[in-house]
């Protein structure tokens, strides 16, 4: 009943919607010469209609390579900003402009500028999960897919600030042996997983492998059989002979895991409390209805000051160059 009421409210707020949203969106794609890019954490319907699904690195590359006139970015705000930074002459739409990111919000520009000034001569490597303003203050951008590879390419004598995710930073330090100066930011989703409950799940499912995103806390990572980006987790599940997996990342990716390995079982890692806290509330703001409406109305467009865009472009380009 609640779902029906919510759908009716969305319909009232957004006007009459076509009966077949999938067909209507396909028609709009042709009319606009649009491409739909979606993150693995989006709802299944959006993943199924997307032209490309990926993690942050894959989506950045897809945005850089597209020939479309309009990019509809089904993800969160910093992802759509990255697409706009790479495509200043294209229209970039986000289904819901309120789809932010707790990690990006944990690193406000003014505070980070002071932090950077307190560490002169440090190279700034920033996780892509940050605002355009933070990217503009960075030397190199990275993702969870390439953070270790990028830091390994930086001379050992060069001191490094790593922002904004402290958990990913700690993971990079462990893998590279580098001493990084960490900004104390975090993702509310990846910090909510319960070590105790994961251990209980491993006991209840002794044949299952635990897999985790490096944004998770160290207490969770130490129980993981495999640690990797969303794309790496997906590939691992597909190729591993194991038949059961405990998945410590946003459970939206399980839709793709089930599509690629339908005969395997995927168990979402539980949060600390009895809630849906392992679901990103920002990613879930995007819906198929909103995606249709922004395409139909050319609304919810990402606009960036040109000086910020140009300054933020260079560290993204360095990431792409160093990721080859």
N, C-alpha and C positions, 0 to 999 in steps of 0.2 A: 504493500500500500504506500509506503514511504517513497519507494522508487517511482511509482506511478505519479504521485503528487509532485515529486521533484521534476520529472519529465514534463508534466503539464505546466509547471511554473516556468521552466526554461522555454517551452514553446510560446507561452504568453509573452515573456520578456523579449524573445527573439523574433516574434512574428510567426506566421504560418510557415512550416517547414515542409519540404517535399517528402512524399512517402518513402521514396528510395533515395536516401542521402548518398549512398555510394555512387549511384548513377549520376546524381546531380553534381557531386564533386568532380567526377570524371569529366562531365561536360564543361564545368568551369575551368578545369585544368587546360582543356583544349582552347577555350576562348581566351584565357589569359597567358597561354604558353607558360604555365606554372609547373613547378616541381614541389612535391611534398617530401620534406625531410623529417624523419621521426627518430627520437631516441628510444632505446630499448625499454625505458621506464614508462612509456606512454600506454594508455589503455589499449586492449587488443584490437578494437575496431580501427583506431588510428594507425596502429602498426600494420594492419592488413590492407589499408588503402594507400599507405606511403609508397613513394617511388624508391626511397632508400631508407634503410633502418641501420643505425650504427651507434657506436659510442662517440665520445667527444672528438677524438682524433679522426675517426672515419667520417663524421659529419662535417668537420672542418675541411677535409679534403674534398668531400662531395660538393660543399658550398663553393669552394675555390674553382672547381672544374665545371660547374653547371653552365649550360647555354640558355637556361630558362630566363624569361623576363621577370618572373615573380617567384620568389622563394617563400613557401609557406613552411614555417619552422615549428613543428610540433615538438616542443621541448620547453625549456625555461629561458628566461630573459637573456642571461649571459650568452647562451648558445645562439639565439637570434641576433644578438649584437655582434658576435663573431662573424656570422654570415654577412651582416651589413658592412663590417669592417673590410671584408674580402670582396664585397660586391657593391661599391658605392652607387653604381648606376642602376641597380636593380631594386625593385620593391620587395622588402622583406616584411612578412606578416607573421604575427604570433597569435594563435587562437585566443589567448587570454593574457593581456598585458600585466596582469597581477601574478602571473606564474614566475615568481622570483626564485631565490635560492638561499637557504639559510647559511650556506658556506660563503657565498658571495657577500651576503649581508654582514657576516662576521668580520669583514675587512673594509671598513669605511675609508674612503680616499684620504681624508684629512689626517686621520690617525696613522694610516700607513705611510704617508709622506713624512711625518715626524719620525716614525720608526726607521725608515730608510735613511733619513738625515743623521740619525744617531749611529748608523753603521756605514760610514764613508768607505769608499773603495770596495764595497761589496757588490758583486754581480747579483741582480735580482732575477731569480727563476720563479715564475708564478704559474701555478696550476690554472688551467683554462677556466675552472669554476670560479671566476672573479669578474668584476665589472669592467667595462671598457676603460674607466678611469685608472684602475689598478693595472690593466694591461699596458696602458700608456706610460706607467711608471716602471715597467719591467724591461729587462734586457732580452729574456727568452721566455716564451710560454711553453708549458708542457702539459701532457695529459697523463692519466694513470697508465696508459699504454706505453708511453715513451719516457717517463720521468727519469727512470734509472739510466736509460741509454743516453739521454741528454746530459745529465750530471756527469756521467763517465767521460764525456767529450770535453768537459771544461778542465783546464789545467789545474793540477792539485794545489798549486800555490795561490790560486784565486779564491778568496773567501766568498761565500755565497749566502744570500738571504733566500729562504724558500718560503713561499706564501701561496694561498692562505691556510692550507690544510695541514695541521700539525701531525695527524696520523699518517698521511701519505709521506710527509717529510721524514718522519721517524723510519718508515719503511725504506725510503730511499737511502737514508743514512746507514741502515743495517746492510743493505745490498751493495752499497758503493764504498763503505768505510770512510765516507766524507763527514766532516763536522759542519753541519748546516745551522745557520741561525734561523730559527723557526718563528713564524707568526702564529699566534695561538688561536687559529680558527678551526672550525669543525663543521661537519654535516650532521644535522639532527637525526637523520635516518640512520646513518652508519654508526652513530654513537649509541643508538638505542638497543642494539642487539644484546641479549642476555647471555653472558658466558655460562652461567649455571644451566640455563635451559638448553643451550647448545650441547653441553656435556650430557645432559639428560637424554637428549635426542640421539646422541651418538651411542649411548648405552642401549636405548630402545631399538636402535637400528644399527647393529654392529657392522653390517656390510656396507653402510652408507659412507660416502666421502663428504667431508665438509669442505666447501669452497667459499672464498671470501674476497671481497673487494678491499684493496689496501687502504681505503678510507676508514675501515673499521678499526676499533681500538686494539692495541697490542694483546690484551687479554683474550680477544676473540681470534685474532690472527694466529696465535700459537696453537690453536686447535684445528687449524685448517690444513687439509691435505694439499690444497692448491690455492694460491693467491694470485689474482690478476684483475685486469680491467674488465668491464662488462663484456667486451668482445672476446677477450681471452677466456673468461669463464664459460661463455657460450661454446667456444671452440673446444675447450677441454671436456665439457660434458658430452659433446657430440662424439669425440674420439676416444674417450676413456672406456675401458671394458666394464667399468662399474655400472650397476643398474639403479643405484639410489644415490641421491645427492641432497645434502643439507645446504641451502643456498643463502649465504649471508651477504645479501645486497638487496636493493629495492626489488620486490617480487614481480614487477612488471616484466622483467626479462624472462620469467618462467614461461610466458606465452611462446617466445621464440624457442626456448629449450624444448618445450613439448612438441613444437612443430618439427624440429629437426631430429628429435629422438623420442617419438611417440610411445615407444615401448619401455621407456625409463621413467622412474619416479623422482619428482622434484619436491622437496619439502622446504617451504620458506622458513628461514631462521626466525624464531620468535623474539619479539621485543621484551623489554623488562616488565612492562605492565600488560594487562589484558586489554589491548587496544590495537588499532591498525597503524601504530606508530612506525612500523617498518615500511609503510607506504609513504612516498613523498607527497605531502599535501599540495605542493606547488605543481609538480608534474600532473597531478590528477585534476587540476583546474581546467586543463584542456579537455574538450569533448569533441566528438564528431560534429555535433550541432554547432558549436562555436567555430570549428574549422570551416564548415560550410558558410557560416554567416560572414566571417572575415573575408573570405574569397568573394562572396557575392557583393559585399559592400565596400571592398578594398579598404577595410578599417583595421585598427590595431596594428598600424605600421610602425616599424622601428626606425627612429630618427636619431642620428648622432651628430654632435658638433664636428665639423670637418677637421679641426685641429686635433681633437681627441682621436678621431678615426685614423688619421694619417700616422700619428705617433704610436697608436696601438697596433698598426699594421706591421711595423717592422719586427717586433718580437714574435708575432704569429708566423711571419715569413721565415724567420730564423728557425722556429720549431719545425716547419714543414721541410726546410732544407736539411736539418739535422736528423730528421726521421726517415730519410731515404734509406 
